Amino acid sequence: MHSHPPHSIAVGAAGQPLRPISHAGTLFVPPDVPRFTKTSELILTRDLGADVAGSLDGQDAVLLVNHGIVTVGKDVRDAVIRAVLLEKAAHQQMLTYAFGGPKYWSSDEEAMAKRKTVWGEHHLVMLWDYLGRSLDRA
């Protein structure tokens, strides 16, 4: 999935690592979300598309620096949820800068554990359903 979420773009452009300061962040970190820096232009060729895919390096998201994000998953639902949560994590991290920047975040071990406890299938279904209800109301 590809989109242009403003907070994710800002975090990518800042060159700061995404920190697992919230449950949303723990879905992606560790390791840090990779950044694609070859170009911020539109990805219009098969070669550039392959380069973007390669920059994922086995992870579920990549920040296209000064452009947007790409997320992947086992299906469309999973990729969309990852895009929504990456933007939420970036937004939450940016909010910490109003207070001097993040000082605390989950350890690597805790972040990895949260991927199982917080982001199990049941919770992903609940989030997907919530997103659907939000669209219906809009």
C-alpha positions as YAML, in Angstrom:
chain: A
units: angstrom
residues:
- id: 1
  name: MET
  ca: [0.00, 0.00, 0.00]
- id: 2
  name: HIS
  ca: [1.28, 3.48, -0.79]
- id: 3
  name: SER
  ca: [0.11, 6.76, 0.72]
- id: 4
  name: HIS
  ca: [1.30, 10.25, 1.63]
- id: 5
  name: PRO
  ca: [0.62, 10.66, 5.38]
- id: 6
  name: PRO
  ca: [1.99, 13.96, 6.69]
- id: 7
  name: HIS
  ca: [3.52, 12.83, 10.00]
- id: 8
  name: SER
  ca: [5.24, 9.81, 8.47]
- id: 9
  name: ILE
  ca: [6.68, 12.03, 5.76]
- id: 10
  name: ALA
  ca: [7.97, 14.43, 8.42]
- id: 11
  name: VAL
  ca: [9.60, 11.67, 10.47]
- id: 12
  name: GLY
  ca: [11.21, 10.27, 7.34]
- id: 13
  name: ALA
  ca: [12.53, 13.67, 6.29]
- id: 14
  name: ALA
  ca: [13.86, 14.44, 9.78]
- id: 15
  name: GLY
  ca: [16.11, 11.41, 9.65]
- id: 16
  name: GLN
  ca: [15.17, 10.56, 13.22]
- id: 17
  name: PRO
  ca: [14.59, 6.93, 14.11]
- id: 18
  name: LEU
  ca: [11.01, 5.94, 14.80]
- id: 19
  name: ARG
  ca: [10.82, 5.01, 18.48]
- id: 20
  name: PRO
  ca: [8.34, 2.55, 19.96]
- id: 21
  name: ILE
  ca: [6.84, 5.18, 22.25]
- id: 22
  name: SER
  ca: [3.33, 3.76, 21.83]
- id: 23
  name: HIS
  ca: [1.68, 0.48, 20.99]
- id: 24
  name: ALA
  ca: [1.49, 1.68, 17.38]
- id: 25
  name: GLY
  ca: [5.25, 2.13, 17.22]
- id: 26
  name: THR
  ca: [5.95, -1.35, 18.53]
- id: 27
  name: LEU
  ca: [4.44, -2.87, 15.40]
- id: 28
  name: PHE
  ca: [7.39, -1.47, 13.42]
- id: 29
  name: VAL
  ca: [10.36, -1.02, 15.75]
- id: 30
  name: PRO
  ca: [12.80, -2.73, 16.26]
- id: 31
  name: PRO
  ca: [14.56, -2.49, 13.92]
- id: 32
  name: ASP
  ca: [14.05, 1.06, 12.73]
- id: 33
  name: VAL
  ca: [11.77, 1.56, 9.75]
- id: 34
  name: PRO
  ca: [13.94, 1.61, 6.61]
- id: 35
  name: ARG
  ca: [14.11, 4.73, 4.49]
- id: 36
  name: PHE
  ca: [14.14, 4.82, 0.70]
- id: 37
  name: THR
  ca: [16.36, 7.73, -0.34]
- id: 38
  name: LYS
  ca: [17.21, 6.99, -3.97]
- id: 39
  name: THR
  ca: [14.59, 9.51, -5.13]
- id: 40
  name: SER
  ca: [11.56, 11.37, -3.85]
- id: 41
  name: GLU
  ca: [10.19, 11.46, -7.39]
- id: 42
  name: LEU
  ca: [7.27, 9.30, -8.49]
- id: 43
  name: ILE
  ca: [8.09, 5.61, -8.80]
- id: 44
  name: LEU
  ca: [7.33, 5.16, -12.49]
- id: 45
  name: THR
  ca: [9.66, 2.38, -13.61]
- id: 46
  name: ARG
  ca: [9.88, -1.31, -12.84]
- id: 47
  name: ASP
  ca: [13.49, -0.80, -11.67]
- id: 48
  name: LEU
  ca: [12.52, 1.89, -9.16]
- id: 49
  name: GLY
  ca: [9.64, -0.28, -7.98]
- id: 50
  name: ALA
  ca: [12.07, -3.13, -7.42]
- id: 51
  name: ASP
  ca: [14.37, -0.76, -5.52]
- id: 52
  name: VAL
  ca: [11.50, 0.30, -3.23]
- id: 53
  name: ALA
  ca: [10.53, -3.33, -2.65]
- id: 54
  name: GLY
  ca: [14.16, -4.18, -1.91]
- id: 55
  name: SER
  ca: [14.42, -1.35, 0.60]
- id: 56
  name: LEU
  ca: [11.77, -3.08, 2.74]
- id: 57
  name: ASP
  ca: [14.48, -5.62, 3.57]
- id: 58
  name: GLY
  ca: [11.98, -8.05, 5.07]
- id: 59
  name: GLN
  ca: [10.12, -5.41, 7.06]
- id: 60
  name: ASP
  ca: [6.48, -4.34, 6.75]
- id: 61
  name: ALA
  ca: [7.00, -0.64, 6.02]
- id: 62
  name: VAL
  ca: [9.40, 1.80, 4.41]
- id: 63
  name: LEU
  ca: [9.49, 5.58, 4.60]
- id: 64
  name: LEU
  ca: [9.89, 7.08, 1.13]
- id: 65
  name: VAL
  ca: [11.87, 10.12, 2.22]
- id: 66
  name: ASN
  ca: [10.20, 13.39, 1.15]
- id: 67
  name: HIS
  ca: [7.44, 11.41, -0.58]
- id: 68
  name: GLY
  ca: [5.33, 9.00, 1.51]
- id: 69
  name: ILE
  ca: [5.23, 5.43, 2.78]
- id: 70
  name: VAL
  ca: [4.82, 1.90, 1.53]
- id: 71
  name: THR
  ca: [3.42, -0.83, 3.75]
- id: 72
  name: VAL
  ca: [2.96, -4.51, 3.04]
- id: 73
  name: GLY
  ca: [1.11, -7.32, 4.73]
- id: 74
  name: LYS
  ca: [-0.35, -10.75, 4.22]
- id: 75
  name: ASP
  ca: [-3.44, -9.12, 2.64]
- id: 76
  name: VAL
  ca: [-4.93, -5.70, 1.89]
- id: 77
  name: ARG
  ca: [-6.40, -5.41, 5.41]
- id: 78
  name: ASP
  ca: [-2.99, -6.00, 6.98]
- id: 79
  name: ALA
  ca: [-1.21, -3.49, 4.70]
- id: 80
  name: VAL
  ca: [-3.86, -0.80, 5.34]
- id: 81
  name: ILE
  ca: [-3.72, -1.32, 9.11]
- id: 82
  name: ARG
  ca: [0.06, -0.98, 9.00]
- id: 83
  name: ALA
  ca: [-0.23, 2.28, 7.07]
- id: 84
  name: VAL
  ca: [-2.73, 3.67, 9.59]
- id: 85
  name: LEU
  ca: [-0.60, 2.60, 12.55]
- id: 86
  name: LEU
  ca: [2.65, 3.90, 11.05]
- id: 87
  name: GLU
  ca: [1.07, 7.32, 10.66]
- id: 88
  name: LYS
  ca: [-0.29, 7.14, 14.21]
- id: 89
  name: ALA
  ca: [3.15, 6.20, 15.56]
- id: 90
  name: ALA
  ca: [4.80, 9.05, 13.64]
- id: 91
  name: HIS
  ca: [2.20, 11.53, 14.86]
- id: 92
  name: GLN
  ca: [2.58, 10.42, 18.48]
- id: 93
  name: GLN
  ca: [6.34, 10.72, 18.25]
- id: 94
  name: MET
  ca: [6.10, 14.20, 16.75]
- id: 95
  name: LEU
  ca: [3.86, 15.25, 19.64]
- id: 96
  name: THR
  ca: [6.67, 14.43, 22.08]
- id: 97
  name: TYR
  ca: [8.78, 17.17, 20.48]
- id: 98
  name: ALA
  ca: [6.46, 19.75, 22.02]
- id: 99
  name: PHE
  ca: [7.96, 18.54, 25.31]
- id: 100
  name: GLY
  ca: [11.57, 18.23, 24.19]
- id: 101
  name: GLY
  ca: [11.39, 14.94, 22.30]
- id: 102
  name: PRO
  ca: [10.95, 11.35, 23.37]
- id: 103
  name: LYS
  ca: [12.80, 10.40, 26.55]
- id: 104
  name: TYR
  ca: [11.20, 7.00, 27.15]
- id: 105
  name: TRP
  ca: [10.11, 4.19, 24.87]
- id: 106
  name: SER
  ca: [9.67, 0.43, 24.97]
- id: 107
  name: SER
  ca: [12.84, -1.65, 25.03]
- id: 108
  name: ASP
  ca: [13.44, -3.86, 22.02]
- id: 109
  name: GLU
  ca: [12.36, -6.89, 24.05]
- id: 110
  name: GLU
  ca: [9.13, -5.25, 25.22]
- id: 111
  name: ALA
  ca: [8.34, -3.94, 21.73]
- id: 112
  name: MET
  ca: [8.76, -7.41, 20.26]
- id: 113
  name: ALA
  ca: [6.53, -8.90, 22.98]
- id: 114
  name: LYS
  ca: [3.84, -6.30, 22.25]
- id: 115
  name: ARG
  ca: [3.69, -7.49, 18.65]
- id: 116
  name: LYS
  ca: [2.18, -10.68, 20.02]
- id: 117
  name: THR
  ca: [0.10, -9.35, 22.93]
- id: 118
  name: VAL
  ca: [-1.11, -6.04, 21.52]
- id: 119
  name: TRP
  ca: [-1.16, -6.84, 17.81]
- id: 120
  name: GLY
  ca: [-2.61, -10.33, 17.76]
- id: 121
  name: GLU
  ca: [-5.21, -11.27, 15.16]
- id: 122
  name: HIS
  ca: [-8.14, -10.42, 17.46]
- id: 123
  name: HIS
  ca: [-6.91, -6.85, 17.93]
- id: 124
  name: LEU
  ca: [-6.23, -6.41, 14.22]
- id: 125
  name: VAL
  ca: [-9.80, -7.51, 13.43]
- id: 126
  name: MET
  ca: [-11.14, -5.05, 16.00]
- id: 127
  name: LEU
  ca: [-9.08, -2.21, 14.52]
- id: 128
  name: TRP
  ca: [-10.18, -3.09, 10.97]
- id: 129
  name: ASP
  ca: [-13.81, -3.10, 12.07]
- id: 130
  name: TYR
  ca: [-13.34, 0.26, 13.81]
- id: 131
  name: LEU
  ca: [-11.80, 1.75, 10.67]
- id: 132
  name: GLY
  ca: [-14.77, 0.48, 8.64]
- id: 133
  name: ARG
  ca: [-17.27, 2.01, 11.08]
- id: 134
  name: SER
  ca: [-15.35, 5.30, 10.94]
- id: 135
  name: LEU
  ca: [-15.66, 5.33, 7.15]
- id: 136
  name: ASP
  ca: [-19.35, 4.57, 7.36]
- id: 137
  name: ARG
  ca: [-19.85, 7.55, 9.68]
- id: 138
  name: ALA
  ca: [-17.85, 9.83, 7.40]
...
